[in-house]
Amino acid sequence: MRFAKLEGLGNDYLFTEDIPKNPARAARLLCDRHYGVGADGLVLIMKPDAPKADIQIRIFNPDGTEAEMCGNAIRCLGKYLYDRGKTTKQKLMVETLRGIIPSILMVRDGRVYRVKADMGEPIFERSRIPMQYAPGEENKQVLNEKIYLDDHNTFQCTVVSMGNPHCVIWVDDVDNFPVEKYGPLIENYSLFPNRTNVEFVQMVDEDQVKQRTWERGVGETLACGTGASAVVVAGVLIGKIKRKSKVDLKGGILEIYWSEKDNHVYMTGPCKDVFEGETTII
């Protein structure tokens, strides 16, 4: 299997066109940072099924589960394809489990350095996120809802799906918040039948926040594009931040814009090559 490793704000992925027979097992082996190559996920690049798409990807987490979408992987995909001469297009239509994601490649000196991705419309209905719901509440939004972990730990959360679920929790000091303790507890909380990604967010200004992400099936990551998108949407819904805001992640800054015109969320950020390699899956 030939592969390339790319990263977007430290969120790193292995990209391959050599499709393994068992992608889940391949992801578990290759993404291991001690016994494998090391990555936050394995991205399979395939011919599209949808007529309007240029390319199709499938994304597998280090635990072998499949993710519906990943904003950082979408950005890195554009660089992978363009810089290697596999496309001359500067607008790509990428088929994912979330649907078709348009992305604009920003090129300098013949190479992609930034990508703007159309993350689509946010999803608010409990049944579509998905979350557990009482009869008649399947379309209810989740705004500042309480999660009771135990008698001493209760969190208020706003939940948004960007094709994958995100539970957004606002904290006073995100740098010192015990993400490793509460992230997995909320990821596996009973309200979320497919588990959830968890964003712990600190307000900086009306157009900037600071975010740490506990990613479903991965753990804490340096960045999360769908998570940053969900954070801005959640912040707007509860009146904390503007529709156009910067999200300061451990790996750097993403620019997020939730458009009033078409209700789509647009994410812009960098992408970089790390290295290429070849391995055998035994």
N, C-alpha and C positions, 0 to 999 in steps of 0.2 A: 504494500500500500504506500503510494506516494502521498505526501501531505505538505501543507504549508501552515505555519502558525502565524496568526495575526492578532493584534490587540487594538481595542478601542478604549482608551482611558484605563488600561490595565486589565480590562475584562477580555481574557484571551481565549481564542478558539482555534481548533485544528480543522482545516478545510481539506476535503479530499473529493476527487472524482472517481476514485477506485472504491466502489461501494462494497462494504463487507457483507458477508452472508448474515451475520448476526450483529446489527449495528449497536444494540444495547450492550452486548458483551464487549465489543470493540471500544465503546465509549468508556466503560468501566476500566478496561486495561490501559488505554492510551491516556486518559485524563488524569490518572493517578500521578501525583507529583513526586512520588518516591520511586515507584516501580515502572512508571510509564514515561510518556513525554511530558505530561503535565499541562492541564488546560481546564477552563471552566465549561467546556463542552466540545462535542464533535459535530461538525457541520458537513452533511452529505450534499454534494452538488450534482443535480440531475437534470435531465431534459424535462421541460414543463408538461403538465397534463392540460392545463388551462390554455385555450387558444390565444389569449391576450398576453400571456406571460412570456418573458425572455428566458427565464431560468427558474428552477425549483430547488428549494432546500428543505432538508429535514434536520432538526437539531436535537441532539441527545445529550442529556446532562451526565455528569460524572457517575451518578448512581444508576445510569442505564435508562432512566425514564425519559420520555420524549416531551420536549417543550413545544408549545404552539407557535411561539414567536420569540425573537430576541433582537432588540434594536441595535445593539453593538455588533452583533453578527451580521446584520443587514448592511451596516456601514462597511465592515471589513470585507464582505463579499464583493462589493463594488470595486474596492481596491484590488482584490485578488484577481478579478476577471479583467479589469482594464489594464492594469500594469503588466499582466502576462500576455496581453494581446489576444485574449479570448473574446473580447468585445471592443467595438469602437464607439459604442453608444455611451452618451453621458447622461441618459435617463434610462433606468432599468425598471422593468416590471418583474418583481420577485414573487413567486408563488410560495406561500407558506400554509401551515395549518390554519392560520388566522385569516387567510385570504391573500389577495394580491397586494403587495406593498410597493408603491412607486418610490424610487429613490433617485436623487439628483447628485451626480458625481462632480465634485469640484476639482479641476485639474490644474496643476502648476508644473511647468517644465516636463510635461509629458507623463506625469504621475498623479494619481489621486491622493489628496491630502486631507480632504474633508468630504463628508457626505451629508446631504439633507434627506431625511426619510419621512414619508407620509405615513404616520403610524395609524391612520384611520380614525374612526369615531370611538370615543370611550363608551363602555358598556356599564350601565348602572343597575339593571334589574337583577335582583337576587338570584332568580332562576337561571340567568345566563352567565353570572360571574364564574362559577356557580357557588351558591351558599344555601344552607338549610333555610327554610322559610315556613311560616305558619300558613294555613289555608287563607287564600285571598291576598297574601303579601308577596306573591311571586314577582311582581313588578315594582316593589318598593325599593327606593334608594337606601343605601347604608351610609348615613351621615352621623358622625359622632356617636356611634353605637358602642355600648360597653361590652368588653370581653372580660369575663371573670376567670382568671387562672386559678386563684385560690382566695382565701379570706383576706389576704394582705396585698394582692396584686391585681388591680383592675385597670384596664386601659380603655381609652376612648379611641375608636378607629373610624375612618372613612374608607370604604372599600370600592375599588374601581377595577374593571377589567380592561386591559388593552390587547385583548386576545388571550391573555393569561391573567390570572387574578393577582391583585395587589392590595394588601392591607396597610393603610397609611396611618402612622401613629406619630403625633407631635410630642416632642420632648424639649426640656429646657437646655440640656447640655448633651448633645449627641456624641461628642468626642469621648465622653466618660460614661456613656450609657452602656450597660451590660448586654450588648447585642447577642453575644454567644450564649447567654443564659435564656433570654426571652425569645429570640428568633425561632429556635426549633419548637418551642412550646406553642407559639402562635401559628407557625407553619402547619403544625399537625392538630390544630384546635378543631373540635368537633363540628363547628359551624361550616368548615370547608371540606366538602367531600373529596375534592381533588387536591387537597392541601393548598397553600397559598404562599406567594412571595410576601415579605414583610419589609416595609420601609419605615425607618425611624428618622424623623425629620425635625430640624431646628430652624426656626424663623430667623433670618438675617435682616432682611428688608422686605418691602412690599414687592420687590421684583427679584429676590434672591433667597434661596434656602440652602441649607447644608443637610446632606442625606447620607445615611448608611443603610446598606441593603443586605438583608438575609434572603438569599435566593433559594427558592424551592429546589431541593435535590442537589444543591451545590454547597451551601453555607454562605458565609459573608464573602461578598465579591467587591472589587475595587470600583465597579461601576455597573449600572443596569439602565439600559435605554428605555425599556418599557416601564420600569419602575420610576424613572425620572419623569416620564410622561404622565404616569398615574398620579404622582405627587403634585404636579402643577394643576392637574384637573381637580384633585381633591382639595387643594388649597384654594382654588377659585370657588368651588362649591360652598365652602364654609366661610368665604369672605376674608381669607388671610393674605392672598397674594394676587398679582396681576396675571392676565392670560399669557403675557410674554415675560418669561422669567428665566433666570440662570439657576441651574442646579449644580451645586458644588459637591462633587463626590470625592471619595478617597483618591481616585485616579485622575481627577481633573474636572473640568466644567463642561456641561452640556447646555445648549440653548434650546429651550422648549417654548413653543407657541401653540396655544389652543385657539384656533380661529373661530370667531363668531360667524363668519361668512358661511363656512361649509361644515362646521362642527368637527373638523379633523384636527388632530394633534401633529405638529411638525417638530422633528428633532434634528438638530444639527450638531455635529461633533467630528473629532479627528479619528484617523485610523492609521495604523502602522504595520509594516511587515516585521516579523521577528526572525524567523528562519524557515528553511525548507528541509525536508528529510524523507527518509524511506524506512519502513519497518515491516516486519512480518507478524501477522496475528496468528498465534499457534492455538 
